Amino acid sequence: MFKRYTNKNVSKSVLISTQDIQWARQHVLALSSQLLVMLLSIVILTVLLLKLGERRLQEDWADKRYSEIQTVGTLASDKINFLQFRTQAFAKAELVKQYLANPSEAQRHKLEENWDILLNNIPELLGLTLFDPQGNPRISSTDAFSNVTIPEFILEASNTMGGNDTYYSNIQFVPINGKLTPYVYQLAWIENNDQSIRGYLVTYNSVSEILESIKPAFFNHNSPLLLIGSKGVLYAGGNQQFPMKRLPNTLGSSIIQSYPELWQHMANTHFGQFHTDSGTFVFLKVEVAPQDAEVREYYLLSYIRHEDIAAKFDHWRYMLICFSLIITALASSLLVLKHRFYLESTANSNSINLASVLFNSNQNCLIVNTSGRIIKANLQAANTLSTSIKSLFERSLQRVLSLEDEQYKQLTEAMRDNVTWKQVVNLNNDNCTISLCCQPSYKNKHSEQYWLVTFENITELTQAKHQAYRYQLLSESAVATALTDSSGQLLKYNLKFKNLMALAADSNVNILSLLGKDITKQWADINSRISLQGKWKGQVIASSETPFATSLKANIRSEHSVDGEHEYFICTFENLLPQTALKQLPNQQTPLSSMVLQLSELELHFNTLTESSREQTCLLIMDINPEGLISHISDIDHLEQRQKDIEMQLLIDLPTGFQIAHWRLGSLVILLPLSDSVQAHKYAMSIMDRLEQNELNEGINIGISGYLEQQSFEHYLSNAEVALRRAKQTGNQNICQAFTRKAR
């Protein structure tokens, strides 16, 4: 057993288990004998403490129970005095006097109703009976006591009792509702003013209810309490759920017959305790001395089961046992450590020297057994792996170095073939890269075979190679260029891209947050196209959410990893239109005329444009004849004059290349080359501002449409008309756009 213990706790100063300490037979025998003696001593001491503690608890419980029985006896005497007072009060009640004075049925009915109320509200009161002076019953609340008669000595003329005297009977039994009930009755005299006897009032009280009214304040509800007469008869406390053996459990049975030893002790001592193996009995003799001078003796008896005390003592028993186990474990550990310290002090110094030379170098080194478990590591290796030397012990080499199953299989095959194995491995989610070298040890009869694993941290070299590769990818483009991963996270970008996107230094954001919501929604589709075609070209529309003011032409191509997945995206961006004012738009299209054209001439001009030129145009329709203006325009002449005034204002500031044409009376069409929706909207706003300065802006509505691919002029014009209708419906906003967003 000690050999296995040694193998599982290899010393930190050795490499393999055969160089560790060895347990000799004399050491094993010495340690075993010491452990055995210590264990026997603790067991004996624990048992002794448990027995003494339980015995002390039995005595404490018995003392407490005896004190409670004394209190019950005192309260019982007080209760008897109270019952005497209550009987006198019942005898002197006004209804009793009225009935004796006038024994009519009405008075009898009132008296019986009053007695019924008393019986319902007083638990221990079983009944009342009114007797005449000759001892004959006149009124009784119950028939259960019909056989009760007044003692002869009370009816005799020589009897000296009367007035406020109360006669107290012995305890008797009566069947009520099929159950034997112990009771006592009290008799009170009812006298005339001349002290002649008018009758007797007898009250019947339940002994069990009297005891139950006293017991709950001092005993647990399940604690037993027995009332035994002077002749050993059980009067109360029977029918217990789990009675003690040999104790009477039936009312009227005798303890003298069932448990004579206990009765003899009770009769001799009158109070105290009686101990047995199964329980402790506590008893007290109570004397009742009523006014008839006849002393009546009773015993109050209770008992405590030892098994109940043991159940209450369980948590202390378990605490003591647990404490003993802890002491045993500590003492055993101390003995084992003492012997181990002695053996380690004489261990082989060659193993210590070998470990010191090998593991105090700057090289990362691990010793691994043939099962792939690390049995030793030096401080340099633990620092490189970002852990402690202790946590590396018994861990799997595959898990520590994050080796794939295929890589680990190659390593084990190389070790089995006694071949050195080298590999570059990424640790900690590619945050650390090491160059790994594993070589097997030479097996001989004096040592176990193991693997010597050395590695070198080449993270900085790998990062430098990746950095150089990224810069090489960036240098391939002379425009605004950014390098991202497959999710769009920015990795590198050039200065032109930084200025275009207004980025801070070393900003690490996602490129989708810079290009607006439209590109974000289409990113999955863009990835799909790149997967199929290897690149994607498109237009990025400028908006209030983007850091750039003009739309951009985007070109994205991907660089694939060895597995064929997208590793990098190279993104280039170019402005579709320089950020200049509308007046400074470049004159790339030769204007046909600076005058207003006919619609057919404008259509002819449109048809001569190339498809790429059409894609950069916008069409604007201006309506100067809205419905709200008809009410104060008198005739067509006034409308024509108003149109000419507006045309003159438009021609004054008409940008180069823009063409104006008549469509119909009250409507003008303007073709905007080299423009997008934003520039067209700005131009429409500038028109409204100039017309407002000349008080010509009232009722003007403008609709703007963008060119769609392979679209005819008629279709182009109808789209602009749709935007015009929207402008008329929006109320205060007189400029609206339609079909200005390019389809993807």
Protein Blocks (a to p, Z undefined) as FASTA:
>chain_A
ZZmmmmmmccfkbmblklmccddfklmmmmmmmmmmmmmmmmmmmmmmmmmmmmmmmmmm
mmmmmmmmmmmmmmmmmmmmmmmmmmmmmmmpmklmmmmmmccfklmmmmmmmmmmmmmm
mmklnbdcdddfkopafbdcbfklmmpccdfklmpmklmbehjbccddddddddeehiac
dddddddddddfkopafbdcdddddfklmmmmmmmmmpcfklccddddfkopafbhpaif
bdcehiafbehiafklmmmmlmmmmmmnopacdddfkbccdddddddddfkopacddddd
ddddfklmmmmmmmmmmmmmmmmmmmmmmmmmmmmmmmmmmmmmmmcfklmmmmmmmmmp
cbdcddddfkopafbdcfklmmmnopafklmgopafklmnopafklmmmmmmmmmnopac
dddddeehhiaccddddddddddfkbccddddddddfklmmmmmmmmmmmmmmmmpcbdc
ddddfkopafbdcfklmmmnopaehiacdfklmnojklmmmmmmmmmmmmmnopacdddd
ddfkbmbfbdcdddddddddfkopafbdcdddddfbdcddfklgccfbccfbfcdcdfkl
mmmmmmmpcfklmmmgccddddfbbfklmmmmfblmlmmmmmmmmmmmmmmmgcehiacd
dfbehiacdddehiafklmmmmmmmmmmmmmmnopmgopacddddddehiafklmmmmmm
mmmmmmmmnomambdcehkbccZZ
